[in-house]
Amino acid sequence: MQEQPQAPLQAHSAPAATRRYRLAGTERLLVRHGAIPGFMGAMTMPYDAGKHEDLQKVAAGDEIETDVVVNATGTYLENIKVTGHTK
């Protein structure tokens, strides 16, 4: 009688533990824009939002109009208005 090969032992790994990490940061929008006359050419770049409330109305892919504020501490967006929603 021939011996049946035994199945190799399988290591049972414990499920990966869920991990959570605290994050603090600045809310930003990645904006692909045309040229801003007197300031910069067309490009895609991240901008800080001046107010958290402005971000509540914007979804990824939306078209926006906004004021770009430039001062000694940096550049950020104010008065963000959605002019077209994603499809």
C-alpha positions in Angstrom: 0.0 0.0 0.0 1.3 3.4 -0.9 1.5 6.2 1.6 -0.6 9.2 1.0 1.5 12.5 0.9 0.5 14.7 3.8 -0.6 18.3 3.1 2.0 20.8 4.3 1.3 22.5 7.5 -0.1 25.9 6.9 0.8 28.7 9.3 -2.3 30.5 10.5 -1.4 34.1 10.8 -3.4 36.3 13.1 -5.5 38.9 11.4 -3.7 42.3 11.1 -4.6 44.6 14.0 -6.5 47.7 13.1 -4.4 50.8 13.6 -5.4 54.4 14.1 -3.1 57.4 14.1 -3.9 61.0 15.1 -3.3 63.5 12.3 -3.3 67.3 12.5 -2.8 69.2 9.3 -4.0 72.0 7.0 -6.9 71.6 4.7 -5.9 71.9 1.1 -7.3 71.7 -2.3 -5.4 70.4 -5.3 -6.4 72.9 -8.1 -5.7 72.7 -11.8 -6.0 76.2 -13.0 -5.4 78.5 -15.9 -3.0 81.4 -15.9 -3.5 83.9 -13.1 -2.6 87.2 -14.8 0.2 89.1 -12.9 0.8 86.1 -10.6 1.6 82.8 -12.3 1.1 80.6 -15.3 -1.3 77.7 -15.6 -0.5 74.7 -13.4 -1.8 72.2 -10.9 -0.9 72.8 -7.3 -2.2 72.5 -3.7 -3.7 75.5 -2.0 -4.7 76.1 1.6 -8.2 77.1 2.2 -8.7 80.2 4.3 -11.9 78.8 6.0 -12.9 75.3 6.7 -16.5 76.2 5.7 -15.3 76.9 2.2 -14.3 73.3 1.8 -17.6 71.9 2.9 -19.2 72.8 -0.4 -16.5 71.4 -2.7 -16.2 67.8 -4.0 -13.4 66.3 -5.9 -13.6 67.3 -9.6 -15.8 70.3 -9.0 -15.1 73.5 -10.9 -14.5 76.5 -8.7 -13.9 80.2 -8.8 -12.0 81.7 -5.8 -9.8 84.6 -4.7 -6.1 83.7 -4.3 -4.8 85.6 -1.3 -1.0 86.2 -1.2 0.6 87.7 1.9 3.9 87.5 3.9 2.9 84.2 5.5 1.8 82.3 2.4 -0.9 81.8 -0.2 -4.5 80.6 0.4 -7.9 80.6 -1.2 -10.9 82.6 0.0 -14.5 83.0 -1.2 -14.6 79.6 -2.9 -17.6 79.2 -5.1 -18.5 76.0 -7.0 -19.4 76.8 -10.6 -19.8 73.2 -11.9 -20.3 69.9 -10.1 -18.6 66.6 -11.1 -20.7 64.3 -13.2 
